[in-house]
Amino acid sequence: MLQIEPKFDTTILLAVVILSVLGAVMVYSASSFKAQERFNNSQYYFQNHLLKVLAGFAVLILGAKINYKLWLKLSLTMLILSFGALIYLLVGPGVEAIRGSKRWLDLGPLQIQPSDFARMSLILLLSARLVKAPSNPGDSLRDMIKNLGIVAIIALPILLQPDAGSMLLTVFIAVTLMFLAGAPVRYLFLFGAAAIPILGIYIMREDYQKDRIINFLASLRGEHISWQTQQSLIALGNGGFFGLGLGDGRQKYHFLPDPFTDFIYAIVGEELGMWGTVGILILFALIILRGFRIAGLTTDASAKLLAIGCVMNIAMYAFINAGVVVNLLPTTGIPMPFLSYGGSALFVNMFAIGILLNIDLQNRRGSRLMPVRTFNRPARPVRGYGRFAKR
């Protein structure tokens, strides 16, 4: 019996839909008390989030429908616009610091964080640049220095906001893509060795960031736990294995700051228990594994790097957020993908999913000449590139 193969990876799309629906439910549960208290409308944050989720799916569809090669061509323009927004945050009039940081542009009903868009634009640009063969052997080192310079130009204004967490995430993804594309390890190591002392000195100059690091190290020794982390761990402890029940969590009542944004994962643990938090991690694992499968099957080196970059962006968001909630990492302000109250991170991660689906669509179009039999074996991975190239 013949069966028509789906046009794109439905597993990834289904996982994103489940996470988004669960996120909307948890945002309502975690925010209703605060919304009623502040706006006399328990659905205020939920309604805003729902609109952003719907807009996010529109962005996902846009990324899935438009050939990823167009986004690669537009990557330099996108990066320049993102860089301009980052600079405006630092020197523009009317930009207010929130909790000591200038990270957000206020666009009326929407606040955006330009660092999220800059990171995605950088992934696109590097995916286009890193696969271009140099015209002569001497150009290879110069190209790598240029690429590192581009990374530094984007990372510096993010650090100056200050937002060390987003800066480290951006640099880590960029350097990983360069490593996978074959950049010499010794030069990447020298870049890191030069950047670490600068980062350390800058963090120590900012009191609130310094306090976060000191408190985190103290908590590892059992000496002191910050209020946010303490309330997050209490929420997880309250939930146990099976949770207190949807809507029955207690830490959202003036105990846990940002219960529907950066720490929504703790509310999931309190109300849905360990099984809820593990289920979320399983869904992210499915997205990551399927995303890497898409990267492994594409014959286009740029698409391979782009798919890996998109997967890493989502995976690092999820890993860092979960790590902060369980006190494995210091507080960074990075939200949980598809679950936290909507914003620029939601749009960027939806766009990344759309690009993954489009790359998968192009893979299938290139390899499918006729309907696929259901008992056929999976396609074999294509030859690699960079460090994965067959010699």
Buried (B, 14 or more C-beta within 10 A) or exposed (E): EEEEBEEBBEBBBEBBBBBBEBBBBBBBBBBBBBBEEEEEEBBBBBEBBBEBBEBBBEBBEBBBEBEBBEBBEBBBEBBEBBBEBBEBBEEEEEBEEEEEBBBBBEEEEBEBBBBBBBBBBBBBBBBBBBBEEEEEEEEBEEBBEEBBEBBBBBBBBBBBBBBBBBBBBBBEBBBBBBBBBBBEEEBBEEBEEEBEEEBEEBBEEBEEBEEBBBBBEEBEEEEEBBEBBBBBBBBBEBBEEEBBEBEEBEBBEEBBBBBBBBBBBBBBBBBBBBBBBEBBEEBBEBBBEBBBBBBBBBEBBBBBBBBBBBBBBBBBBBBBBBBBBBBEBBBBBBBBBBBBBBBBBBBBBBBBBBBBBBBBBBBBEEBEEEEBEEEEEEBEEBEEBBEEEEE
